[in-house]
């Protein structure tokens, strides 16, 4: 096994994408325009349901990305994103935008793309890219600056073995993500069947009055929870370790907690940030300002405090999963939209009047039955998320040791 000190420009070329015209952006369509928002901070491709933009205008087929293409974020749209890399998950769907670099290998006997994907996500490479970036409010890099990055690179067979080890962790994580998505879909389909289409057990013999089953009715949401709390209106000093400071970015757009990128609060500071409330297993957290319509259940073993613009509902046990899944319904979205305060800079859900927001409530025995059916589904989701957290930690520990030769393969 031999290692070589190289400039990245000796191994790769980086091609800019095209400036897609904003007037042709659509909410849905065949093609999705890739942006820096599609990158995880530590690397990897991220779909953003509801935020990804499709394109309906004319463009060259040269800008359609293929499966396993390696791309790099050349604009720091969010902290830590500059230089993050991702592998395109499928062909014929994603478009190469101008703020994204497409990485190609000059000589296939000297480097492989999967190894380079992990190399870009190491601290030495990211540090060099950050140090050479330009811009004040938004920082940028360019192909010429990427070419000047210095790295220690092994021979091709060693690169392939290292990439194989790290990619095995990524594949397990992605497989768990797909399983989680299927489980979430199953729970939401059951909710829709029972509480939207009214095909719940016994519906055949239930009397309907004004379009609702007998015994159902509108009530205020306060009837379903024990308490409503908001988080602090500030941000703690960063800490290397400790409990999680749970922010909006930690709540997935499709629901659930995302701990792939976290901010810690120190143990000494933790009591200060949990004076109002300490989140517990089964609490429902949600964003009430700026980025709305994000909800998650607090999993077991997660020690955290609420971040800015985050609030928490502590539901009654009989209504936990019914209430959580209702948050994703069109009915609830309409309730929120009708009561959102529109500001000059951000929109806000008024927490003072939130307890009076209307909610459709079925009889208690039906929500109890529903909770019993979906609770095992959410427990499995929780276990898979825990597995992913452990897999990601193991991969992140291995990454620098494999990439600098401390661990041989």
N, C-alpha and C positions, 0 to 999 in steps of 0.2 A: 504493500500500500504506500503510495507516494502522495504528498501534498504540495501544492504550488501556490505561491503568492501571485495573484493576478489582479488586473483591473477588469471590472465587469465589461468594459468596452471590448476586451479581448475575446469575450465569450458570446455576447448578445448584441442584438440591435433592438431599439425601442421605437415603435411607430405611433405617432399621434392619431387620434380618431378624427371624426368629422364634426363640424359645428351644426348639429341638427337644429332646425328652426322651431322656436317655441310655439309659433302659431299652428303648428301641425301636431302638437302634443295632445294626446287623448287619454282618458281614464282607462280605456280598454282597447285591445287590438292585438294583432298578430305579433308585433315586434315591441320589445321593451328596450328603452334607451338606458344603458348602464351608466351610473354616476358613482362618485365616491361613496354615496350612501349605501351602495350594494356591497361594501367591504366590511368585514369584521376588523376591529382594531388589530387583533393578533393574526389576521389572515383568514381567508375563506370567503366564499360568496354568500351573500345574504339577500334573499328575496324580501320585498317589503309590500305585502298586500295592502292595497288602498293608497299607496304612495308612489309605487313605480309608475312611470309614465310610458305610454305606448306612442308610436309614431305612425302617422297616416300620410305623410308627404312622400315625395320622390327622393330616392337616394341610390347610391351605387351599391351593387351587391358585394363589393369589396369590404364594406363595413358591417357585414353580417358575420358575427363571431361563431366559431365552431366549438364543439365539445372538447374540453381539455386545453383550449387556448389559455395561455397565461397572461393575465393583465395586471397592471400596477396602477395604484391611485397616485396621480401626480399633483393633486390639489388637496390641501388639508381641510376638508369640509368639516371635520370634527377632530378633537384632540387625539393625536396618536395615529391618525389614518394615513398620513403622508408616507408613501413607500409600501403600504400594505398591498399584498398580492392575493389573487384569487384565481381559481381554475373555473372556466365556464362550464356549467353543468350539462348543457345540451346544445345541439346544433340548431341553427335556423330560427332562433328566437330572440337573441340578444344583439343589440347594436353597439358598435364601437364609437363612443362619444369622444369629443375632443379633449376632455380632461383626464382621459384614461390612456395609458400606454399599453401597447400590445408587444409583448416580449417574444422575440424569435432567437433561436440559437444559430450562431454562425457555423459552428463545426460540431456535428453530432457525435464526434469521437471524444470531445472534451467536456461536454456538459449535457445534462438532461433537465427537462422543464420541471419535473416534480421536485428535483433537488433544489433548483433555483427558487421555486415557490417557497420552500422552507428557509432557504438562505436569506431571502429578502425579509423574512420575519424574525431575524435575529437582531439582538441589540446593536452589535457593531455596524451592521449595514444600515439599520434605521438611524443610528446616531450620525453617520456620515451624511445621509440624505437630509436629515434635519439641519445639520450644520451648514450645508451648502444651499439650503432653500432660500428663496427670495420672497419679498412681500411682507407687509406689516399685519394687517387685519387677517388676510387669508394668505397662507404661505404656499409656494409652488416649487416644484422641481421640474427638470427638463431632461430629455434623453442625454444631452451632453454632460449634465451633472451626474446622472446615474452611471455613465460610462467611467467616470473618474473614481467611483467607489472601489476601494481596495478590499480584497477578501482572500482568505486561505481556503483553497479548494482541492479536494482529493481527486484521484483518478476516477474515470467514469464508472467502473464496476463498484467502487466504494460509494460513489454518489447514489447509484441505483439501490444499493443495500440500505443506505441511510434513509433514502426517500421511502423505501418499502416499509421500514420500521415505523417511521412517523406517519405515513399514509394509512397504515393499519389502524392506528388510533383514530385518525380522521374518519375512516370508513365506519368504524364502530359508532362513533359519535353521530355521524349522518344517518346510519341505520336506526339508531335510537330516536333521532328527530323525526324520521318518517313514521315510526311506530307511534310516537306521541301525537303526531298530526292525525293519524287514523283513529286513535282513541278519542281525541278531542272531537273529531267529526262524528263519531258514534254517539257521544254524549249529547251533542247539539242536535243531531237528528232525532234522538229520542225526545229531547225537550220540545222540538218543533212538532213532533207527532202528537204528543200529549197536550201541549199548552198553546199551540198555534192552530193546528188542524182539529184539536179537540177529539182525537182518537185515543183517549185514555181508557184504562180498564173500566168497563161498565158504561161506556158512552152510549151503547146501543139502547139502553133503557133509561137514559138520563133525559129529563125534560129541559128544553132550551127556552129561555125567556129573553126576548130582545137580542137574539144572537149569541147569548152566553149560556153555558150550562147552569142549571139551577144550583145555587149555593156558591157560585163564583161572583166576584164583584170588585169594583175599583175601591182601593183604600190608599192611605198614605204609606209611603215606604217605611216610616218609623215603626210600623207594626211588625216589621220583619227582622229588626235588629235590636241589639242591646245598647250599642253606643256608636257614635260617629265622632271621629277625631281627625284633625288635620296635623300636618307635620310642621317642623320649624320653618321659619322664613329666612333662613341663612344656610350656609354651607360650612362644614367643619374643616379644620386644617387637614390636609392629606396625611394618611398614615400608611405605613408599609403593610401593616396587618391589623386585625381586629374585626369587630362586627361590620356588617355591610351598611353603607349609607344608601338606601334604596331610592333611586331616582327614576325619572320617567324613562330613561334609556334602558332601565332594567325590567321594563314591562313590555313584553312583545305586543306588536300591533294586533296579532291574532289572539292574544290572551296568554297569560302565564308569565312566570318570572324568568328572566334571562340573566344569568350570572356570568356570561362570557367576558364582560367588561365591567369591573366593579370599582367603586371607591370605598376605602375603608375608613372607619372612625376608630380612634384609639380606645382601649379599654378605660382609660382614665376619663376620657371625654364622653363615653357612652351614656352615663346617667344624665348628663346635661341634655343630650339629644333625645332622650326618652322620657322627659318630664311629663309630657302630655299623654303619651301612650307608648307601650312596648308591644310591637306587633307579635301576635301569637298564631300558632297553626290554625288554619281555617278562616282567618280574617280575610276580608276582601279589600285589597288596596286599589285605588284608582287615581287617575290624574284629574285635577279639577281646574287647571289653568294652562293656557297655551296649547299643548298637545292633548286634546281630549279623546275620549272613547278608548282608553286603555285600562284594562282590568286584569287582576291576577289574584289567585289564592295564595296566601302565605303557606309555604310547605313546612313540615316538621324540621327541626334542627337548624332552621335559618335564624341566626341572631342578627337582627337588623333594626335600624331606626328609619323613620320616614324622611324622605328627602323633600326639597322644596317643591311646592305645587302638587304634593301628594296628600291624599286623605285615606282614611281607613274606616270600613264598616265592620263591626263585630256582630255577625248575624246570629239570630237564634238558630239552634241546631236543626230544628224542623224545616227551616227555609234555606239552609246554606247553599246547596247546589242549585236549587230552583232559582234563588236570587242571583247567584253568580251567572248562570246561563242566560237569565233574562237580560242581563246587562249587554249581551251581544245581539239582542233581538231588534228588529226594525221598530217595534213598538216603543222600546226604551230609548232608542236613538231619537225618535220623534219627541219624546218627553224632554230629553236633554236639550235638543235643538230649540225647542219652544221656550226654554227657560234660561238659556245661556246669555250672559251679559256680554255684549260685543264692545270691546275696548279699542282704543286707538292703536295699541300694539299687540295685545293678546285678548283672547276670549276667556271667559271664566264662568264656571258653575258656581252660583252663590250658595255656599254651605249653610248660611243662616236659614234659607228657605228650603234647602234640600230635604229635610224631614217631611215636608208636605208634598213632595213630588208624588204623583199618582202611580200606582202599580196595580196590575191585575193579579188578584190573589185567589187561588182555588182553595177548596176545603183542605184543612190540615192533614187529614188522613191521606190525601192524594200526594201532597208534597213529601210526607213521611215515606210513602211507598216509592216515590221517585228517587229520593235521597238514597234509600237502601239499594236501589238498582245501580245508580251511577257512582256511588262511593268507591266500590272496587276499581272502577275505571280511573278515578282520580288518584287513588293510591298507587296504581300501576304507573301512571304518568309521573307521580312524585318519585317513585323508585328509579325510573328511567332517567329523569333529570339528575338525580343524585349520582347515578352511574356516569352520566356525561360530565358532571363536575369533576369526579375523580379521574376519569380518562383524560380530560383536558389538563388537569394538574400534572398527571404523570407525563403526558406528552411535553408540556412546557418545561418540566424538569429535565427531560431527556434532550430536548432540542439543542441547547447551547453545548452540552457535553458531547453530543454526536457531531455537531458542526465544527467543533474545534479539535476533535480527535482525542479528547479525554476518554471517551468510550469507543472502543474499536468494534467494528462489525464485519 
